[in-house]
Amino acid sequence: MRYILIYQLPLLIIMSIVWLVLKKELDASFVVVMGGFIFVMIVGAVFTNEANEEKNKGYGFLYPLPISSFDIVGAKFALVLIVDVVLTIYTLALFTLFKAPEILFDLSRIYMMSIGILGLIVAAILYLGIFRFGFAMFMRVITIFTMFLTALPVVFKEFIQPRGLFDPMKSYELISSVNWYVAAIITLFIYYLLMLLAVRIKDRYWIANI
């Protein structure tokens, strides 16, 4: 949480104020940057929190205490959920302060809701991996996985786009038809199930990863 409050949140606010003062109109590039920044804040909070736990032997300290894995994991998942919701609402409210065509507002809302949902699920999956393998081992795994992800733009440009497998307008129509209230409820349910799974993994591999 300190990672967000000290380093990321002030930068987010400064970015917002600068864009409001200089531009006054919503721009697609600003929306994309804000979404990417929010996603990094959510995922980065998980990594920095667990890096601190690893550095300070936090789990080793908690192990002999009368605190259940459900309490520990639940607190971590709850914190990520709060950060995710607050940041998503912040950006959606921020966008309303700009002038923009209605379709850009719609796309911006869809984009940020998608970022919020994706960030929540990715954070949960990261915790599953960290609790299963330990922070140090999981960092090696995620580094290799990230290297494979860098190839996705090339795959999209060379194979998917030339074959017409991706239609932006059809994708927009499909996403626009999504009921985001229902999507949010389903996401929270999946998130809760992932939290319960994380508790089971934590119970099973607690001692091995201390």
HELIX and SHEET records of a PDB file:
HELIX    1   1 ARG A    2  ARG A    2  1                                   1    
HELIX    2   2 TYR A    3  GLN A    8  3                                   6    
HELIX    3   3 LEU A    9  LEU A   22  1                                  14    
HELIX    4   4 ALA A   28  ASN A   56  1                                  29    
HELIX    5   5 GLY A   58  LEU A   62  1                                   5    
HELIX    6   6 SER A   69  PHE A   95  1                                  27    
HELIX    7   7 GLU A  102  PHE A  133  1                                  32    
HELIX    8   8 PHE A  135  LEU A  149  1                                  15    
HELIX    9   9 LEU A  152  VAL A  155  1                                   4    
HELIX   10  10 PHE A  156  ILE A  160  3                                   5    
HELIX   11  11 PRO A  168  SER A  176  1                                   9    
HELIX   12  12 TRP A  180  TYR A  205  1                                  26    
END                                                                             
